[in-house]
Amino acid sequence: MNSPLTAQQEQLLVEAIRQAELATSGEIRVHLEEECPTPEPIDRAAQVFSQLGMHRTAQRNGVLFYVAWSTRQFAVVGDAGINAAVSDDFWERTKELVLDHFRRQDYVRGLQQGIQLAGEQLRRYFPYDAKTDQNELDDTISYGDAKPPRV
């Protein structure tokens, strides 16, 4: 599978994740795959969230940005801890912010903005504690091949 990102674009997203996580115990991941194998990208995002072990953070404050680039699908999901803390419309507003950039084909900037917004909420509700916090999840972009097996 080919990546839709250049090495430089991928590094920009990893840096956005690192910056967003600086003052929080929260964890942010970005997962890209060519096609979404489920009718709803939110369902696939939940599967990937689990596969990446994002539900295993101590405070259940992981956030996943999911993109299926060839089928043009996107979702953002948060774990139970962050879901309980943010406003009911936070994820929808974040999704719309990212999609607004996607509509202008400014994909990296859209993800950077979404990551920044999630980081602000994570800092607010899950501030960094030097005594107990550690980077629980890898900051790199994960990739998946979601094409269903051919029979």
Phi, psi and chi 1 to 4 in degrees:
 res  aa     phi    psi   chi1   chi2   chi3   chi4
   1 MET       -  137.2  165.3  179.5   26.0      -
   2 ASN   -90.0  144.9  -65.7  -34.1      -      -
   3 SER   -83.1  141.1  168.2      -      -      -
   4 PRO   -78.9   -4.2   31.3  -35.8      -      -
   5 LEU  -108.7  144.9  -60.1  174.7      -      -
   6 THR   -78.0  166.6   65.6      -      -      -
   7 ALA   -60.2  -38.3      -      -      -      -
   8 GLN   -66.1  -42.1 -178.6 -178.3   19.6      -
   9 GLN   -64.6  -40.9  -70.8  171.7  -38.7      -
  10 GLU   -62.0  -41.7 -172.4  168.2  -45.7      -
  11 GLN   -64.1  -37.3 -169.9   54.2   44.1      -
  12 LEU   -61.3  -40.2  -72.7  170.4      -      -
  13 LEU   -70.5  -40.4  -68.7  176.8      -      -
  14 VAL   -62.2  -41.4  169.9      -      -      -
  15 GLU   -65.0  -38.0 -174.9   57.0   29.9      -
  16 ALA   -61.6  -40.9      -      -      -      -
  17 ILE   -63.2  -47.5  -68.7  167.9      -      -
  18 ARG   -61.1  -42.3  -71.2 -177.3  178.3  145.4
  19 GLN   -64.8  -41.8  -71.4  -60.4  -47.7      -
  20 ALA   -65.9  -29.3      -      -      -      -
  21 GLU   -90.3   -4.6  -69.2 -179.1   -6.4      -
  22 LEU   -56.0  -43.3  -85.7  179.3      -      -
  23 ALA  -111.8   28.2      -      -      -      -
  24 THR  -145.7  158.2  178.5      -      -      -
  25 SER   -86.4   -6.3   64.1      -      -      -
  26 GLY   -66.6  160.7      -      -      -      -
  27 GLU  -128.1  136.8  -62.1  -70.8  -21.5      -
  28 ILE  -126.3  136.7  -60.5  172.3      -      -
  29 ARG  -131.5  154.9  -64.0  -72.1  -45.7 -102.0
  30 VAL  -122.9  130.7  172.6      -      -      -
  31 HIS  -124.9  128.7 -177.6   83.4      -      -
  32 LEU  -119.9  139.2  -55.1  173.9      -      -
  33 GLU  -149.2  161.0   58.2 -169.8   10.0      -
  34 GLU   -68.1  -50.8 -169.0  171.1   -5.1      -
  35 GLU  -128.1  145.3  -63.7  177.9   10.0      -
  36 CYS   -89.1  121.4 -179.3      -      -      -
  37 PRO   -81.7   -4.1   31.9  -35.6      -      -
  38 THR  -113.6  155.6   60.4      -      -      -
  39 PRO   -60.9  -34.9  -20.0   29.0      -      -
  40 GLU  -113.2  125.6  -66.7  -63.3  -34.9      -
  41 PRO   -63.5  -25.8   19.9  -29.0      -      -
  42 ILE   -64.3  -35.1 -166.3   82.0      -      -
  43 ASP   -67.1  -42.8  -64.5  -25.7      -      -
  44 ARG   -66.3  -40.4  176.9   61.2  179.7  156.3
  45 ALA   -59.1  -40.5      -      -      -      -
  46 ALA   -63.8  -39.5      -      -      -      -
  47 GLN   -63.0  -47.7  -69.3  172.8  -11.2      -
  48 VAL   -63.5  -41.2  170.5      -      -      -
  49 PHE   -51.9  -47.5 -166.1   96.3      -      -
  50 SER   -68.4  -44.7  177.4      -      -      -
  51 GLN   -60.4  -34.9  -70.6  168.7   -5.5      -
  52 LEU   -81.3   -2.5  -66.5  174.9      -      -
  53 GLY    71.4   24.8      -      -      -      -
  54 MET   -70.3  -18.2  -65.5 -173.9   68.2      -
  55 HIS   -78.9   -3.0   59.8  -71.3      -      -
  56 ARG   -94.4    8.4  -66.5 -171.1 -170.7  116.1
  57 THR   -70.5  149.7   60.7      -      -      -
  58 ALA   -57.7  -40.4      -      -      -      -
  59 GLN  -105.3   11.5  -66.3 -174.2  -58.1      -
  60 ARG    52.8   49.6  -56.5  -72.3  -54.2  -95.4
  61 ASN  -124.7   38.9   55.8    1.9      -      -
  62 GLY   -85.8  149.7      -      -      -      -
  63 VAL  -131.9  131.5  175.8      -      -      -
  64 LEU  -118.7  129.1  175.4   67.9      -      -
  65 PHE  -102.1  117.8  -70.4   82.7      -      -
  66 TYR  -112.3  130.2  168.8   83.1      -      -
  67 VAL  -133.6  127.5  179.0      -      -      -
  68 ALA  -109.2  102.2      -      -      -      -
  69 TRP   -72.4  -39.8   71.4   85.4      -      -
  70 SER   -76.0  -27.9   73.5      -      -      -
  71 THR   -94.2    1.5   53.0      -      -      -
  72 ARG    54.6   54.7  -56.6  177.1   63.8   89.5
  73 GLN  -124.2  147.4  -67.3  170.0  -70.1      -
  74 PHE  -147.3  144.9  170.2   75.1      -      -
  75 ALA  -151.5  153.8      -      -      -      -
  76 VAL  -131.2  130.9   58.3      -      -      -
  77 VAL  -133.3  148.7  -66.2      -      -      -
  78 GLY  -124.3  155.8      -      -      -      -
  79 ASP   -76.7  175.6 -154.3  -13.4      -      -
  80 ALA   -57.2  -40.1      -      -      -      -
  81 GLY   -64.4  -48.5      -      -      -      -
  82 ILE   -72.9  -35.0 -174.0   66.1      -      -
  83 ASN   -60.0  -38.6  -79.6  -15.9      -      -
  84 ALA   -70.7  -23.3      -      -      -      -
  85 ALA   -90.9  -38.2      -      -      -      -
  86 VAL   -82.2  163.4  -63.0      -      -      -
  87 SER   -64.7  157.9   65.3      -      -      -
  88 ASP   -58.0  -31.0  -68.8  -19.8      -      -
  89 ASP   -98.2    6.0   66.2  -20.8      -      -
  90 PHE   -58.1  -48.8  175.2   72.5      -      -
  91 TRP   -66.0  -38.2  -60.2  117.3      -      -
  92 GLU   -66.0  -42.3 -172.3   62.5   28.9      -
  93 ARG   -63.9  -40.3  -74.3 -173.4  -65.9  113.9
  94 THR   -64.5  -45.4  -57.3      -      -      -
  95 LYS   -58.5  -45.5 -178.2  179.4   95.4  172.3
  96 GLU   -65.5  -36.8  -74.9  -53.0  -45.4      -
  97 LEU   -60.9  -47.2  171.2   76.6      -      -
  98 VAL   -64.7  -47.0  173.5      -      -      -
  99 LEU   -63.3  -32.5  -71.7  176.1      -      -
 100 ASP   -58.7  -42.9 -175.2   50.6      -      -
 101 HIS   -69.6  -39.3  -73.7  -81.7      -      -
 102 PHE   -59.8  -40.9  -77.8   13.5      -      -
 103 ARG   -60.3  -26.5  -71.7 -178.8 -166.2  102.7
 104 ARG   -95.6   11.5  -67.6  179.2  -90.1  149.2
 105 GLN    58.9   31.1  -61.8 -177.5  -19.7      -
 106 ASP  -107.8   67.0 -165.7    0.3      -      -
 107 TYR   -66.5  -46.3  -55.1  108.2      -      -
 108 VAL   -64.9  -44.9  172.1      -      -      -
 109 ARG   -62.3  -38.8 -173.9   72.1 -179.4  135.9
 110 GLY   -60.6  -46.2      -      -      -      -
 111 LEU   -66.8  -39.3  -73.1  168.8      -      -
 112 GLN   -59.2  -44.0  -73.7  173.3  -45.8      -
 113 GLN   -64.7  -42.9  -69.4  -75.4  -58.8      -
 114 GLY   -63.8  -42.2      -      -      -      -
 115 ILE   -62.2  -42.8  -69.5  165.1      -      -
 116 GLN   -62.3  -44.9  179.6 -178.1    0.2      -
 117 LEU   -62.1  -44.2 -163.0   58.3      -      -
 118 ALA   -63.1  -41.0      -      -      -      -
 119 GLY   -60.7  -38.8      -      -      -      -
 120 GLU   -61.9  -42.1  -70.0  168.4    2.4      -
 121 GLN   -70.0  -39.1  -66.8  -59.0  -58.8      -
 122 LEU   -62.8  -42.3  -72.5  167.0      -      -
 123 ARG   -62.6  -38.8  -84.3 -169.3  -59.8  -82.0
 124 ARG   -64.9  -45.4  178.2  177.8  178.0 -170.0
 125 TYR   -98.9  -19.8  -64.7  108.6      -      -
 126 PHE  -136.2   67.2  -59.0   95.2      -      -
 127 PRO   -63.5  153.1   18.7  -25.5      -      -
 128 TYR   -67.6  136.2  179.1   75.6      -      -
 129 ASP  -125.1  108.5  179.7  -13.1      -      -
 130 ALA   -58.4  -26.6      -      -      -      -
 131 LYS   -74.3  -33.8  -67.0  178.0 -173.1  171.7
 132 THR  -118.4  -21.7   59.7      -      -      -
 133 ASP   -83.7  144.3  -70.9  -18.5      -      -
 134 GLN  -145.6  159.4   61.9 -178.7   -1.1      -
 135 ASN   -73.6  105.7 -167.4    8.3      -      -
 136 GLU   -83.7  -22.7  -64.3  176.7  -89.5      -
 137 LEU  -130.0  149.5  -61.7  174.1      -      -
 138 ASP   -59.6  139.9 -168.2  -14.2      -      -
 139 ASP   -89.2   -8.9  -65.6  -24.2      -      -
 140 THR   -71.4  160.8   60.4      -      -      -
 141 ILE   -73.5  134.4  -49.8  -58.4      -      -
 142 SER  -101.5  149.9   61.5      -      -      -
 143 TYR  -125.9  147.9  -69.6   89.8      -      -
 144 GLY  -140.0  154.6      -      -      -      -
 145 ASP  -109.3   99.7 -173.5   -3.6      -      -
 146 ALA   -91.9    8.4      -      -      -      -
 147 LYS   -65.6  130.4  -70.7 -175.7  179.8  179.9
 148 PRO   -66.2  147.6   11.8  -15.1      -      -
 149 PRO   -63.9  142.3   11.7  -15.1      -      -
 150 ARG   -85.0  138.4  -59.1 -164.3 -171.0  -93.2
 151 VAL  -107.8      - -111.3      -      -      -
